[in-house]
Amino acid sequence: MPRPIQAVIHHAALTHNLARARACARGARVWAVVKADAYGHGIERVFEALRGADGFALLDLAEAERVRALGWRGPVLLLEGAFEARDLETCSRLNLWHVVHREAQIDWLAAHKTHQPHRVFLKLNSGMNRLGFAPAAFRSAWHRLDALPQVDEVTLMTHFADADGARGIAAQWAVFEAAARDLPGERSLANSAATLRHAEAAGVRADWVRAGIMTYGSAPDFPEHDIARWDLRPAMTLRSQLIATQDLQPGDRVGYGSTYTAARPMRIGIVACGYADGYPRHAGTGTPVLVQGLRTTTVGRVSMDMLAVDLSPVPSAQPGTEVTLWGCASRGTVLPIDEVAHAAQTIGYELMCALARRVPVVVA
Ligand SMILES: Cc1ncc(COP(=O)(O)O)c(C=O)c1O
């Protein structure tokens, strides 16, 4: 028998979350962001559920090939654009739209031989200082692109650093508006957090929203808001089973480093899940977990292949009992991935992307 651990990708949840993005986008088109192999869910596994999107946004040419191989003929956007000049040949062959964020990418386009002009997304650095032209250089970049026979449409884009928090989007939005003011072309600004939190501003929704994390059922602004608040559903469940139980007396310790000491007689369960499965090692005692659909917590350190849970709320638990590390338990209880991530001082994005290859995945 294989180890009982398994990840489940929920099609209905993906479709629901995409519909939520569409509702928030209020008429804007929706990119389903499927970079990092669909945030760890697997491009091929999510494709059918997300084919109602207006396009797929991703990073790698190899991922773009996979989306085309699935039969998708609609828009595909490379969010970081070409990494070298010859990438443009693949863009021509696969009809990929691509971000242009620095001068060299315009030079490559100018030298590129293509019968089919490219659609590009010109990126402004409005304050995040990651990718994009500085506001003073944005206009001249636009004019350079506009003059190239290799380019047909230029969409204007930027990316918000603080759409999920108190700082918000106002300052970066103002920079974008000033730089893009009288330039023609469609616009794309909003990630999930901006789509959810700033949807009332038509200028922020603009022509295209880029829905990443919300598609997968994680709240970009947890713990301020959770998925219930945003009406999102977990797209991934990580589930396993108990493979042993232990009865502890006061003073007994648990796991490597003996970081947990029982204060009372208690029963714990040993779960077939560890950091080699992608469960965060930094999730300390007290991290929420569902046993038989009932909430309890982990105790002690997470080891490579196992972790321990407090069975006090589930006295009937025994080897073989279902354990839900995040997502949906069989009896319907939901443990948002964001809660586990928060306990491990990280974010849902990281946990879903880190699901280990050794974990078998099924689509439900
Ligand atoms: C340019 C760009 N747009 C959109 C997204 C999607 O962001 P989120 O997953 O927060 O919706 C990302 C992700 O980092 C991105 O880099």
The ligand as an SDF file (V2000), in Angstrom:
LIG
                    3D

 16 16  0  0  0  0  0  0  0  0999 V2000
    2.6710   40.6750  -12.8860 C   0  0  0  0  0  0  0  0  0  0  0  0
    1.7850   39.8220  -12.0610 C   0  0  0  0  0  0  0  0  0  0  0  0
    0.4770   39.9180  -12.2180 N   0  0  0  0  0  0  0  0  0  0  0  0
   -0.3880   39.1710  -11.4920 C   0  0  0  0  0  0  0  0  0  0  0  0
    0.0630   38.2870  -10.5450 C   0  0  0  0  0  0  0  0  0  0  0  0
   -0.9370   37.5090   -9.7420 C   0  0  0  0  0  0  0  0  0  0  0  0
   -0.8680   37.9120   -8.4060 O   0  0  0  0  0  0  0  0  0  0  0  0
   -1.8500   37.2640   -7.3190 P   0  0  0  0  0  0  0  0  0  0  0  0
   -1.4940   35.8270   -7.2500 O   0  0  0  0  0  0  0  0  0  0  0  0
   -1.5050   37.9750   -6.0640 O   0  0  0  0  0  0  0  0  0  0  0  0
   -3.2230   37.4820   -7.8200 O   0  0  0  0  0  0  0  0  0  0  0  0
    1.4270   38.1810  -10.3290 C   0  0  0  0  0  0  0  0  0  0  0  0
    1.9140   37.2930   -9.2890 C   0  0  0  0  0  0  0  0  0  0  0  0
    2.8660   37.5210   -8.6020 O   0  0  0  0  0  0  0  0  0  0  0  0
    2.3190   38.9590  -11.1150 C   0  0  0  0  0  0  0  0  0  0  0  0
    3.6390   38.8740  -10.9470 O   0  0  0  0  0  0  0  0  0  0  0  0
  1  2  1  0
  2  3  1  0
  2 15  2  0
  3  4  2  0
  4  5  1  0
  5  6  1  0
  5 12  2  0
  6  7  1  0
  7  8  1  0
  8  9  2  0
  8 10  1  0
  8 11  1  0
 12 13  1  0
 12 15  1  0
 13 14  2  0
 15 16  1  0
M  END
$$$$
